[in-house]
Amino acid sequence: MTGPAPLHALGPRAFDAIVIGGSAGAIDAIATILPALQAQAQVAVLVTLHLPREAPSLLPEIFRPRCALRTAEAQDKEPIEAGTVYFAPPDYHLLVDAGPRLALSVDEPVHFSRPSIDVLFESAADLYGERLMGMLLSGANQDGARGLAAIGAAGGLTIVQAPGSASMSAMPQSALDLMAPHHTLAPSEIASLLAELQMRRIL
C-alpha cells in the first residue's frame, strides 16, 4: 500500500460511484474485485474495458452470477442508479453527465481505444469530485493514467493495481509514473479494502 490512506477522514456513505478501467488481464482482476461488493452497497460502478469493436460484449452476463449488484451494459441517457454495475459497450466512449446520467459517444479513440478509460474517469471526476473512487487495473497502454490523476485532483480516492500482480503492467505503471495514488494493491487487497469500507458503512 502506498500513498496516504485517508479512510479515517471519510464519513458515512462517502462515495456515490466507483469507476474501474483496464485492458489486457483486467477481467481476472475484476472477477476478484466485484464480488466484494455486497447487495446493500449504495454505490454505482462504471467499468470501461478495452474490448474488440466488432463483437458484442458479454461482460454483464459473465459477471451477473458472480456479483451481488445488478449488472448491465450502459445505455445512452440512462439514469445512474446505486447498486448497479454498468459496463461500457464496445466501440463507444462511456461518460457521466449531469443527472447523473450515462452518456455514450463515438468521438475519436483516445490512446487508440474506444471506449477510453481517460474519458470515463475525467467525466466522472468532474461530476462526483471527492465522492468518487477510481481503480486502474492491468493493461498494455497508458489509457487511464491521466484520468486517475484527474480523480485525485478532484479529491477522489485513487487505487492502482500493483504492477507485479498485473498480467500487463504498462497501464498501472503509467499511473504510478504520473501520480501517487492513495493505494497500490493486488486485486485481493482491493477486495479487502472494499469489504472494510462496507463494514464501516462508507460504501
C-alpha positions in Angstrom: 0.0 0.0 0.0 1.4 3.4 -0.9 0.5 7.0 -0.6 -1.9 8.5 2.0 -4.7 6.3 3.4 -7.4 8.8 4.2 -10.0 6.3 5.4 -10.1 7.8 8.9 -11.4 11.1 7.4 -14.2 9.5 5.4 -17.8 9.9 6.6 -20.8 7.6 6.2 -21.6 6.8 2.6 -18.6 8.8 1.4 -18.8 7.5 -2.2 -21.5 7.8 -4.8 -19.6 6.0 -7.6 -16.7 3.7 -8.4 -15.1 3.8 -11.8 -12.9 1.0 -13.0 -10.7 0.8 -16.0 -8.4 -1.8 -17.5 -7.3 -3.7 -20.6 -5.4 -7.0 -21.1 -5.6 -9.0 -17.8 -8.2 -6.8 -16.2 -11.1 -9.2 -16.4 -9.3 -11.5 -14.0 -8.8 -8.6 -11.5 -12.4 -7.5 -11.8 -13.5 -11.1 -11.1 -11.8 -10.8 -7.7 -12.9 -7.2 -7.0 -16.6 -7.1 -7.9 -17.7 -10.0 -5.7 -16.5 -8.0 -2.7 -19.4 -5.5 -3.2 -22.4 -6.6 -1.3 -26.0 -6.1 -2.4 -26.6 -3.3 0.1 -23.7 -1.2 -1.3 -25.1 2.2 -2.1 -22.8 3.0 -4.9 -22.9 2.9 -8.7 -20.0 1.1 -10.5 -18.9 2.1 -14.0 -16.5 -0.1 -15.9 -14.5 0.6 -19.1 -12.5 -2.3 -20.6 -10.8 -2.3 -23.9 -12.9 -4.7 -26.0 -12.9 -5.8 -29.6 -15.0 -3.4 -31.6 -16.6 -5.9 -33.9 -18.1 -8.3 -31.2 -20.9 -7.8 -28.7 -19.8 -7.5 -25.0 -20.8 -10.4 -22.8 -19.5 -8.8 -19.6 -22.8 -8.2 -17.9 -23.8 -11.8 -18.5 -20.3 -13.1 -17.4 -20.4 -11.2 -14.1 -24.1 -11.4 -13.2 -23.7 -14.8 -11.3 -20.6 -13.6 -9.6 -21.8 -10.1 -8.5 -24.4 -9.2 -5.8 -25.1 -5.9 -7.6 -27.2 -5.7 -10.8 -25.0 -5.8 -14.0 -26.0 -4.1 -17.2 -24.5 -2.7 -20.4 -24.5 1.1 -20.3 -27.3 2.8 -22.3 -27.1 6.4 -23.6 -29.0 8.9 -21.3 -29.8 6.2 -18.7 -30.0 7.5 -15.1 -27.2 6.2 -13.0 -28.6 4.1 -10.1 -26.8 2.9 -7.0 -26.4 -0.8 -6.7 -25.7 -1.3 -10.4 -22.5 -2.2 -12.3 -22.5 -0.6 -15.8 -20.2 -1.8 -18.5 -19.2 0.3 -21.4 -20.3 -1.2 -24.7 -17.8 -2.0 -27.5 -16.8 1.0 -29.7 -18.4 3.7 -27.6 -16.9 6.0 -25.0 -18.8 5.9 -21.7 -19.1 9.2 -19.9 -21.0 10.6 -16.9 -23.4 13.5 -17.5 -25.4 15.8 -15.1 -28.3 14.0 -13.5 -26.3 11.9 -13.0 -26.8 10.0 -16.3 -24.8 7.8 -18.6 -23.7 9.1 -22.0 -22.3 7.3 -24.9 -20.0 8.9 -27.5 -18.5 7.9 -30.8 -15.8 10.6 -30.6 -12.3 9.7 -31.8 -10.4 7.0 -29.9 -8.1 8.0 -27.1 -4.8 6.1 -26.9 -6.2 4.1 -29.8 -9.1 3.0 -27.6 -12.9 3.4 -27.7 -14.1 3.1 -25.1 -11.4 5.1 -23.3 -10.7 4.9 -19.6 -9.5 8.5 -19.5 -12.8 9.7 -21.0 -14.8 7.9 -18.3 -12.5 8.9 -15.4 -12.3 12.5 -16.3 -16.0 13.0 -16.8 -16.8 11.2 -13.6 -14.2 13.3 -11.7 -15.9 16.5 -13.0 -19.3 15.3 -11.7 -18.6 13.4 -8.5 -15.4 15.0 -7.2 -14.5 13.7 -3.8 -17.4 11.3 -3.8 -15.7 9.1 -6.5 -13.4 6.2 -6.2 -11.2 5.3 -9.2 -9.4 2.0 -9.9 -6.9 1.4 -12.7 -6.1 -2.2 -13.4 -4.0 -4.4 -15.7 -3.4 -3.2 -19.2 -1.0 -2.7 -22.0 -1.0 1.0 -22.7 -1.2 4.4 -20.9 -5.0 4.9 -21.1 -6.4 5.8 -17.6 -3.3 7.3 -16.1 -4.4 10.9 -16.9 -8.0 10.2 -15.8 -6.9 8.7 -12.5 -4.8 11.8 -11.9 -7.9 13.9 -12.5 -9.9 11.9 -9.9 -7.1 12.5 -7.4 -7.0 16.2 -8.2 -10.8 16.4 -7.7 -10.4 14.9 -4.2 -11.5 11.3 -5.0 -9.9 8.1 -3.8 -7.4 6.6 -6.3 -6.3 2.9 -6.5 -3.8 1.3 -8.8 -3.3 -2.4 -9.3 0.1 -3.3 -8.1 2.1 -3.8 -11.3 3.6 -7.1 -10.0 0.1 -8.6 -9.7 -0.9 -7.5 -13.2 -0.8 -9.6 -16.3 0.1 -6.4 -18.2 1.9 -3.9 -16.0 2.2 -1.0 -18.5 -1.2 0.6 -17.6 -0.8 0.6 -13.8 2.9 1.6 -14.1 1.9 4.6 -16.3 -0.3 5.8 -13.5 2.4 5.4 -10.9 4.8 7.3 -13.2 2.3 10.2 -13.3 0.9 10.4 -9.8 1.0 9.0 -6.2 -2.3 7.1 -5.8 -3.8 6.5 -2.3 -3.4 2.8 -2.7 -1.3 0.4 -4.8 -2.8 -3.0 -4.2 -3.2 -6.5 -5.7 -6.8 -7.4 -6.6 -7.4 -9.5 -3.5 -6.2 -6.5 -1.4 -8.6 -4.2 -3.3 -11.4 -6.6 -2.5 -10.4 -6.5 1.2 -10.4 -2.7 1.1 -13.9 -2.7 -0.3 -15.0 -5.1 2.4 -13.6 -2.8 5.1 -15.3 0.3 3.6 -18.6 -1.5 3.6 -18.2 -2.7 7.1 -17.7 0.9 8.1 -20.7 1.9 6.0 -18.6 4.1 3.8 -19.9 2.3 0.7 
